Amino acid sequence: MRYRTRVTAPAAALIGTAAALATGGTAPALAATRTRPTDPDPSPGPETLGDPVFPALGNDGYRVRAYHLDLSYDATARRVDAVATLRLRTTRALSRFSLDALGLDIRAVEADGCAASFEQADEKLRITPARALEEDCAVTVRVEYSADPRRTLTHTAWVPTPDGFAICPQPNSAHTVFPCNDHPSDKAGFSFRITVPNGLRGVANGLLTGVEAVDGDRTAYSYRSLAPIATELVQITVGDYVVKDRQGPHGLALRDVVPTARAAALEPALSLTPALVSWLEDRLGAFPFETYGLLPCNSDDPNAFDFTGLETQTLTLYKPNFLLQEEKKIGSHMMHELVHSYFGNLVSPATWADLWLNEGHADFYGLLYRYERGWADSLGLTTMEARMKDTYARGDQWRHDSGPVAAPDAADLFDSQRYLGGVLVLYAFWQLVGEDAFHAVERTFLERFRGGSASTDDYIAVASHVTGQDQSGFLRDWLYGTKTPRMPGHPDWTVNPVASSLAAPHSHRSGHWHENSATL
């Protein structure tokens, strides 16, 4: 059955909060519980969420309900002045709490309308409110700051362009753009206001909600997302862009944000999206967001970012030159990024160790799309079975070089083991349970965790529930074992011996590495 769900009930509540913050109004009432005599004394909130890959990322003691980001771009100084307004709910009594922040020049902080003291230490912004915060209460935090997109940092989300910037926050760099709880387990509503000189356009995730003239020579563009967003999926861009609107399946609004000078040349690639969406909806259900489109970043610098595409929610960032190729060169990768709207965006990883859920699924469906069309892959193979046999043979070597599929570290997070190694796990499960049961597991997982985050254990639990059999032993062997298990249905497949001197599947820096995608 086809269906289209634009906004879930929990997401709708976040929309109201974000909208109120965007307009300077009062957020929907959140019932606060006063401190009880049995409550512990307020204490500083933990400055970690215990992520196994990035243990310093994220903060505890609260959850963010909504962000409103108000950015003003100065094209002469090439700097950004901004105000980030966050609506939090505490999960414990706090004398102090922290946000992730790096490379931001913080000018002032308020908590519930009162000036708060603050300090920046490493990648944390520590905030001490005028009064301690009670457990389970709503708090509005306002941070005034400025940023230089060209600043050199240990890691950064900023991508400077000749006429502005774009951002690529994945995995751990959103907090170089705005102070936040920078972890995919704490998704929130988002609204944006981007003020730019006339002649430029500001664009962000979600839907355009307003355009306002400012001071005669500047324009403010406002946007709002109709679903929660993980911080690593935020997109904010400024440049000389034209927005190209078209209609997708079942009335889905498609919008591409394209460098004006390249609009005509990029049109053949942009026009592929409706058919891609239709193909994927037949397998995973209705597209889960209010809009979708591509953002070919307005930069000719081949080193501007080290990946081909990045799945920022509702607006996928791309190297423009990649999209100038013929369909059989780009179609499967465009599918890869579209799949992230479901695996990675609709359902985000609970920790960064669960990245294989994003990348394994994106490559899995991207390869299916490729082979249905008879397009040879980078190895010259034209069937999923042939590609999986080749990958299977490499299994022990990959496990030796970069660990099990679901046990990455920061150095090998984005290598082939999370991408094509993840595909191999899904293929093995498909071979075990059959196509119908496999697709039932996929849809159930997406529906159960839509708008939130999910772990590898969550996927295993859904697989066991839907199939009516305990799949934990099978899937854990594939996901965490140091040796490649036997492939169901293919007893003749063999694994190559491990050569201890071989390098990892790809050498790379920790960060975005979507060029490891098998769909390229």
N, C-alpha and C positions, 0 to 999 in steps of 0.2 A: 504493500500500500504506500502510495506517495503521501507525503504530508509536508507542511511547511510551518515551522515554528520560529518566529522571529525573536521573541523575548520570553524567557521563563519568568515565573512569578518572583523568585528571588532576585533575578536581574532587574525586573521592573522596579523593585524597591530601591535598588542602587541607582537607577536612572533618576528617580525623584531626588535623591540625595545629591547626585552630581549636578543636576539641573539647578537645584537651589544654590549650591555653591557657585555655579557659573554666573548666576544673576545677582549674587550678593544677598539672597534671601535666607530664610531659615530652613534648615534641612528637616525632613519629616521627623516627627517626634519619636525618640527612642527611649523606651522606658528605662530609666536608670535606677539601680538598686543602691540605696544608701549604705554606707559602711556599717556593718553590724558589729556588736561587741566581740563576736568570735572571729572577725576578719583579722588576718595578720597585719602587722604594722606595714605601712608603705615602704617599699625598697626599690632600688634601681632595677629596671627591667633588663633581662639578659640580652646581650648584644650578639646573639646568634640564634639560629633555628636548627643548628646541628646538622646542616646538610653534609652528606658524606663526601661530596666532591669539593664544595666551597664552604668549609665550616665557618668562615667569618661572615658569610652573606646572610642578610636578614636579621630581624630583631624580634624578641618575644615580649609578652606582657600586654599586647594589644593586637587588634587586627584592623586593617584599613577598610572602611566602607566605600569611600569615594575620594577621588582626586579632582581638583580643578587646576589646570595649568594655564597661567596667563603670561604669555611671552611677547616681548617687543624686540624686534630685530633692527639694529642700527647698521645699515649697509655701508656707511662710511667707516665707522670704527670696527665693523664686522664683529660686534658683540651682541649678546642677548641680555636684556634685563627682564627679570621674571618674578612672579609671585606664585608659589605653590600653596594651595589650600587643601588640607587633608582632613577628612572626617574619620576619626578613629573610634573604636570601642575597646575599652580596656578589658583584659582578662584577669587582671590582678591589681591590687593596690600599688600604685607607682609613685615613688618620690622623684624618679627621673626615668626618662625613656630615650631611646635613640632611633635615629633614621640612618640609612645608608646615604653617604654623600662624599664625593671625591671631585676636587677641582672646581668647586663652586665657591664663589666669594659671597659668603652669608653676611647680610647687613642687619637683619632683625628677625626675631622669632616671637610669635605670640601663641599662647595657649588659652583658648576660650576668651579671647579679647583682651587678655592681660599680657604685658611684656614678660617674656620668659628668658632666663639666662641660658647661655649655650656655649659650647666649646666644640671645636673640630679636632678630632684625634684619629689619625690614620684615615680610615674610610668611614668613620662614624661622625654623625652630628648628634651630640649629647644635649638634651634639652631638659632643663629643670624648671618646671612650671612654678608660678607664684604660690600655688597651693598644691599639695599632694593630690593625686588623682585616685578616686575610689575605684574599687573593683566594679566591673560591669557598668561603666558610665560612658556616655558619648562625649567626645572631646573634639573641638575644631582647632587645628594647628595651622598657622599661617607663617610661611617662611619667605622673606624677601631676599633675593640674591641676584648675582650676575654671573655670566659664564662667557668664556672665549672658546668658540668651537675649534680654534687652531691650537689650543694649548696642548703641550706634550705631557701625557700622563702615562702611568704604567699600563693602563688600558682605558679605552674611551669609546663612547658610542657615537661621538660626533663625526660626521663625514663632511668636511668643508667642500663647497663647490664654488665655481667662479661667481655665481650670483646668489649664494646663500648656503644652505646646508641640508642634509638629511641626517637621520640617526639610525644606528644599528645596535640596539642594546644587548642582544643575545651574546653570551649568557649572563654576564655579571657586570654590565656597564650602564644600565639605565640610570644609576645614581650619579653618573657624571653629567647627566642632563637635568635631573630634578631630584630633590631629596625624597626618599621613598623607602618602603620596606621591600627591598629588591630581591624577592624570592617568588617563584611561580606558585607556591602554595598559598600566597596571600593576594588573590585576585580582587579587583575592586572596580567600581564604576569610574569612568573617565569623561571629563569634558575639557574643552580647550578654547582658548582665545589667543589668536596669533596676529599681532599687529606688524605690518610691513610697509615699506615705502610703496606708493602707487607704481604700478608697472611690474611688481612682484606679486606672488600669491603665496599665502600660507595655507598649508593643508595638514590634516591630522586624521587619525582613525575615526571611523563612524560616519555620521551624516552631517552635512552642512546645515547649521541651524540659524545662521545670520551673517550678514555682511554689513559693515558699518563704516562710514567715512569718519576719519579722525584727523582733526587739525588741518583739514584741507589737502594735505599731501600724503596722507597715510590711510591705510584701510585695515580694518580688523575683521578677521574671519573666525567664526565660532563653529565648533563641532561638538558632537556628543555621540558616544557609543551607546548602543541599545543592549549591550551585554557586558559582563565583567571582562577585564583585560588583565593579563599578567604583565608586570612591569617590563619584562624582556620583549614584549610584543607591541609596545607603544611605537608609533611613528609620528614624527613631526618634521615637516620639510618646508623650506622656503626657496623659491626660485622663480624663474621666468617659465611658468607652466601654463598649459592649456588643459582643461578638464574635458575629457571626451566621455559622454554618457551613452549607454546603449542598454538594451533590455536583455536580460538573461531568461532562462527557463522559468515558467510560472510567475512571471512578473518581477523576478529578482532584478534590482537596480545594480547595474554594473557601471563603475566609473574608473577611468584610467587617468592618471595624473602624469602628463607627458611634457618633456621639454619642448617648447614651442617650435624651435628650429628643427626638431626631429619628428614632429607629429606625423607627417605623411609617410616617412620612411618606416616608422614603427607600426603603422596601421595593420599590415598583414599579420603580425604577431598578436596584436591586441584583439583582432577579430576572431581569434581561435577560442577565446574564453567561453562563450556560450555553449559550444559543443563539448568542451572539457567538463563544464559543470553538469551538463545532462548525463554524460557517461558516469560521473562519480555519484550523482544522485541515485542512479539505478542500483548502486551497490551499497551506499552508506546512508541513504535517506536525504531528505530535503536539505539544501544548503543552510547552515545554522545561523548565519548572520544577516544583517539588514542590507549589506552591500558587499561587493568585492571588486577588485581591480588591481592594476599593475602600476608601479611607480618606477619607471626607468630613471635612475638617478642622473641628474644633469651634470655629469662629470666625465671628461675624456681621460682622466688620470687612471691608468690601469692598476695603480696601487692604492686607489682611494679606499677600497675595501677588498678583503681577500676571499670573497665568496661570489658565487654567481647570483643567487637569489636568497632573500631572507623573508620569512613569513610574518612580517608585522601585520597585526590583525586587521582584516578587511582591505589591506593595501600592501601587496607584496613588493618589496624593494628588489630591483634588478640592475645589473650592469647593462646599459643600453645596447652596447655592441653585441652582446650575446643574442638579444632578441632580433637582430637584423638577419639572422641565419634562416635557412629554409625550415619548414615545419618539422621534418623528420629529425632535424638536429636539435630542436628546442621543445617539441611537443611533450615528450615524456618528462622533461624537467619542469615544464609548466604544470603538468599534472602533479608532480612531486610537491610543488609549493602549494597547489590548491588543496591537496590532501591534508596539509597542515591546518587548514581551517577546521578540520574535524579532530585530528590527532595532533595535539600541541596547542591549539587555540581554544576550541570548544572544550576539550579536556586537556588540561596542562599537566606536566609531570609533577608528582608530589615532591620529588627531589631530583637533583640533576643526575643521579644514578639511574633514573627511570627514562633517560633520554631515548633509549632504543624504542620506546613506545611511539615517540614522534617520528624518528628518522627511519626506523625499520618499516613502519606502516607507509610512510611517504614513498620510500623506494619500492615497496611491494606493489602498490597500486600503479606507480609510475612505470614499473617494468611490465606489469600486465597490460597497461595501455600501449606500450611500445610494441610488445610482441603480438598483440592482436592485429596490429597494422603491418606486421612483417618487417619492421625496421630493425636492422642489425644493431647490436650494441657495440661498445668499445672493443669487445673481444671478437667481433664478427659473428656472434651467436644470435639466433633468431627465435628461440623458444625459451620459456621460463624453465623448463626441465633441464635444458642444456646449461643455462646459466647457473642453476642451483647445483648441478653436478660439479661444475667447475669450482663454485664457491665452497661446496662441501669438501672438496679435496684440500682446500686451503685452511680448513677449520682449525686443526690443531696448531698450525703455525700462528694463526691470528690469536688464538687463546694464549699461546706462549708469549707472543710479542706485546699484546696489549690487553691481556686479561679476558675474563668471560664477558659475554655480551652485556649483562646487567650489572657489571662491577667495574665501571671506569674510574679513572682518576682525572685530575684537571689536565694533565699532559696529553692524555689520549682520548679525551671526551668526544671529540669530533672526528675520529678516524673511522676507517671502513668497518670496524667491528660493530659500531653502533648503527651503521647504515646497512650494508649488505649482510653483515652478520645477523642483524635483526631480521632481515628478510628471510634468511635461512631458518630461523626459529619459527617464523610464521608459516613458512612453506612446510616445515616438518609437522606442525600442528594441523595444517590443512590436510596433509596426506594422512594423518592419523584419524581425524574425525569426519572428513569429507567436506565438500564444498558448502552444502546447505547448513550444516552445523557450524562451520567456521564463520559464515556470514551472519548467522544468528548470534554468535558470540560477539562479533564486531559491533553490531547494531545495539545489542543489549548494553555493552560496555559504554558506548557513546551516550546512550540515553540515561543510564544510571548516574553518570558523573558529569553530565552536561553542565557547563557554566562553572565547573570547579576543577579540582586537581585529583589525580589518581596515581596509584603506585603500581609497581610490578605485581605485588601481592594482590592488589585489587583486580588486575587483569586475570590472574590465575584463579581467583575466587569466582569471577564471572564465568570463566571457561568451565570450571567444575560444575557450577550451578546449571548452566544452559545445557551442557552435554549429559548431565545426570551421572557423571563419573568423576572421581577425584583425579584431576589433571596435574596436581602439584608435583608429583614425582617426575613425570615426563617433562613438564615445562621447566622445572628447576634444574634438571640435568642439562637441558639445552641452554638455559640462561646463565647458570652459575658454575657449571662443570668445567674442569680444566682439560677434559678430553671431549671430542665431538662424538655424541651418541650415534647409534645406528639410525639411518634414515628410513622411516616407515615406507613400505612399498618399493624400496630400492635396495634390497640386500646386497646387490652387486657393487654399490658405490663404495669407494675406498678413500681413505684420507692419506695425503702425502706425509712422509716422515718429517719430523721437525728438524730444521737446520738452525742450530743455536746462534749462528753468526748472522742470520738475516735480520734486517731492520724491521721496525714496525710497519704496518700496512701503508702508512703515509707519514712523512715527517711534516710537522706543522707547528704553529704556535697554538697555545690555548686560546680558543676563541671560535668565531664562526668559521666553519669549514664545509660549507655545503657543496664545494667542488668534489668532496668525497662521494657525493651521491652517485650511485650506480646508474641513475637514469640519464646522466650526462652523455 
